Amino acid sequence: MTDYILELKELPEERLCEPIKEGKWSIRQIVGHLYYWDQFNLDKMVPYMAEGADLPTFPDHDQHNEEAMSFIEDYSVEPLIDRFVLTRKELIEEISRVGSDVRFTIGGGKRKFSGESFIKIFIKHDAHHQKQINEKLLK
């Protein structure tokens, strides 16, 4: 995903700031949204991934996304992309340090996660947003 997002730097900033559809985020905002979730996971989830741990509940998605949009308000596209790439690489590095046999729960739930199964949640999330970006760029 980082290489894909880095390629967006080659496009004009105006194009990346247009909503992907009426009433939807722009590509810039999608990158900011992905960045903000990565930062949350890096700060609030990964450090607590240990055998038998119960990680915090995910925040309310709508509220978290609103916070993300406020946070990125003053960022132009290029620094935001750079920040996303740096954070994503750090997140991958930190999760790779979690032992493959480590299992944990999230928010008191019964389902046991591994670092790998946790990442799969966000791979699907990335794919959803990558599809949106591709559809916008093909117009």
C-alpha positions as CSV (number, residue, x, y, z in Angstrom):
1,M,0.0,0.0,0.0
2,T,2.9,2.4,0.7
3,D,4.2,2.2,-2.9
4,Y,0.7,2.8,-4.2
5,I,0.1,5.8,-2.0
6,L,3.6,7.2,-2.8
7,E,2.7,7.1,-6.5
8,L,-0.2,9.6,-5.8
9,K,2.5,12.3,-5.3
10,E,2.8,12.4,-9.1
11,L,-0.7,13.7,-9.5
12,P,-1.7,17.3,-9.2
13,E,-2.7,18.3,-5.7
14,E,-6.0,19.7,-6.9
15,R,-7.0,16.3,-8.2
16,L,-6.2,14.7,-4.9
17,C,-8.3,17.2,-3.1
18,E,-11.5,16.7,-5.1
19,P,-14.1,14.5,-3.5
20,I,-14.1,10.9,-4.9
21,K,-17.9,11.3,-5.2
22,E,-20.4,13.9,-4.1
23,G,-20.5,13.9,-0.3
24,K,-17.5,11.7,0.0
25,W,-13.9,12.3,1.1
26,S,-11.1,13.3,-1.3
27,I,-8.1,11.1,-1.9
28,R,-6.1,13.4,0.4
29,Q,-8.7,12.7,3.1
30,I,-8.6,9.0,2.5
31,V,-4.8,9.0,3.0
32,G,-5.3,11.0,6.2
33,H,-7.9,8.6,7.4
34,L,-5.6,5.6,6.8
35,Y,-2.7,7.4,8.5
36,Y,-4.8,8.2,11.5
37,W,-5.9,4.6,12.0
38,D,-2.3,3.4,11.6
39,Q,-1.2,5.9,14.2
40,F,-4.0,4.7,16.6
41,N,-2.9,1.1,16.1
42,L,0.7,2.0,16.6
43,D,0.1,3.9,19.8
44,K,-2.9,2.1,21.4
45,M,-2.9,-1.5,20.1
46,V,0.4,-2.9,19.0
47,P,2.3,-2.1,22.3
48,Y,-0.2,-4.2,24.2
49,M,-0.1,-7.3,21.9
50,A,1.0,-10.0,24.3
51,E,-0.1,-13.5,25.1
52,G,-3.5,-13.4,26.8
53,A,-3.8,-9.6,26.7
54,D,-7.1,-7.9,26.2
55,L,-6.4,-4.8,24.0
56,P,-8.6,-1.7,24.2
57,T,-11.8,-1.5,22.3
58,F,-11.6,0.3,19.0
59,P,-12.9,3.8,19.2
60,D,-16.2,4.9,17.7
61,H,-15.4,4.9,14.0
62,D,-17.4,8.0,13.1
63,Q,-15.9,10.0,15.9
64,H,-12.4,8.7,15.2
65,N,-12.8,9.6,11.5
66,E,-14.0,13.1,12.4
67,E,-10.9,13.5,14.6
68,A,-8.8,12.4,11.7
69,M,-10.3,15.0,9.4
70,S,-9.6,17.7,12.0
71,F,-6.1,16.5,12.5
72,I,-5.1,16.6,8.8
73,E,-6.8,20.0,8.2
74,D,-3.5,21.8,7.9
75,Y,-1.6,19.2,5.9
76,S,-1.1,19.5,2.2
77,V,-1.0,16.3,0.2
78,E,2.8,15.6,0.0
79,P,3.6,15.8,3.7
80,L,0.5,13.8,4.5
81,I,1.6,11.1,2.1
82,D,5.0,11.1,3.7
83,R,3.6,10.9,7.2
84,F,1.3,8.0,6.1
85,V,4.2,6.0,4.5
86,L,6.5,6.5,7.5
87,T,3.8,5.5,10.0
88,R,2.7,2.5,7.9
89,K,6.3,1.2,7.7
90,E,6.7,1.7,11.5
91,L,3.4,-0.1,12.1
92,I,4.4,-3.1,10.0
93,E,7.8,-3.3,11.7
94,E,6.3,-3.2,15.2
95,I,3.6,-5.8,14.4
96,S,6.3,-8.1,12.9
97,R,7.9,-8.1,16.3
98,V,4.8,-9.7,17.8
99,G,5.5,-13.5,18.1
100,S,3.5,-15.6,15.7
101,D,2.2,-17.7,18.6
102,V,0.9,-14.7,20.6
103,R,-2.9,-14.5,20.9
104,F,-5.0,-11.7,22.4
105,T,-8.5,-10.3,22.5
106,I,-9.9,-6.9,21.8
107,G,-12.3,-5.0,24.0
108,G,-13.2,-8.0,26.1
109,G,-14.3,-10.0,23.1
110,K,-14.0,-13.8,22.9
111,R,-12.3,-13.9,19.5
112,K,-8.6,-14.5,19.7
113,F,-6.3,-12.5,17.4
114,S,-2.8,-12.9,16.3
115,G,-0.7,-10.0,14.8
116,E,-1.4,-11.5,11.4
117,S,-5.2,-11.8,11.9
118,F,-5.2,-8.2,13.3
119,I,-3.4,-7.0,10.1
120,K,-5.9,-8.8,7.9
121,I,-8.7,-6.5,9.2
122,F,-6.7,-3.5,7.9
123,I,-5.7,-5.2,4.6
124,K,-9.5,-5.4,3.8
125,H,-9.9,-1.8,4.9
126,D,-6.9,-0.7,2.6
127,A,-8.4,-2.6,-0.3
128,H,-11.8,-0.9,0.2
129,H,-10.1,2.6,0.0
130,Q,-7.7,1.6,-2.8
131,K,-10.7,0.6,-4.9
132,Q,-12.4,4.0,-4.2
133,I,-9.2,5.8,-5.2
134,N,-8.8,3.8,-8.4
135,E,-12.4,4.5,-9.4
136,K,-11.8,8.2,-8.9
137,L,-8.6,8.2,-10.9
138,L,-10.2,6.3,-13.8
139,K,-12.8,9.0,-14.3
